[in-house]
């Protein structure tokens, strides 16, 4: 929209695509956002291969004549059929032929699903209000990195589209931030594609376990969506970290009350605070003005967690293999846990999972 319903500087409209390699060797994440009251459009793509994260970011002025063009620098999203088919492109860098590039078709297999209305406040002030939908599908096409060309046919695709108000760096938190500090935050966002069904699980909890978002919905073609109760996750963390290695999400069949278990096996992980521009990234964040025609390409070494200390305080997207009632699927287990979280036994920002006995 050229004119949005609020003058809030933090107004945004953004999308994210996940492309999951079932073998766990690659994880491609990309997205694009516009910030109408800041006059900024930006996009990013990150590819995790082994311990290296390859990132491409671009930012530019949001001009009137480009409102319908979803392109920034080398990154482009083309809507072939709304809610059905998309073409995702990252042009090669002439100065670095071995850098990340791709041309991928993303096709939906299931209808889009509304996510719960998402709000957050600092005291009386509304700091985040987002409306979102999520969708799952499949991919085909090719990506290139380091002289390799990878066929993505058979990969799982998920995507999320959201809009509303979401904090953009550059605003002093002031009195409300001082009087209402964040004690803890615990988040799970898990879109899962099975062959004949799509499952979406969302939970957000405060430090004491109070739940502010809750959803577990099963989507099947030609049938009414089924709600699977109050999801509860038992997460096995790597000792000395809050990095999940596996999880069981407990669900409930609404018809007979039968307990259901969603098994989660982590395949590959990508911290959104590294390369992808999500807070608390310290080199670039979404919506920040970088000047006209800004493009940045860089590689991050993820083998040393100490090199990226802020990643531990942001959300991490984990490509995962899921099991549910005899079905095997793939998708994203997005998880963020920092500060105190009583149900997990974390007592503060420096609290981590204990060593195994």
ABEGO torsion letter per residue (X at the ends): XABBABABAABBBBBBBBBBBAAGABBBBBBBBBBAAAGBBBBBBBBBBEABBBBBBBBBBBBAAAAABBBBEABBBBBABBGABBBBBBBBBAABAABBBBBBBBBBABBBBBBBBBBBBBEABBABBBBBBBBBBBBBEBBBBGGBBBBABGBBBBBBBBBEBBBBBGBBAEAAAAABBBABBBBBBBBBBBAABBBBBBBBBBAAGBBABBBBBBBBBGBBBBBAEBBBBBBBBBBGBABBABBBBBBBBAAAGBBBBBBBBBABBBBAABGAGBOABAABBBGBBAEBGBBBBBBBBAABAAABAAAAABBBBBBBBBBBGGBBBBEBBBBBBBEBBAAAGBABAABBBBBBX
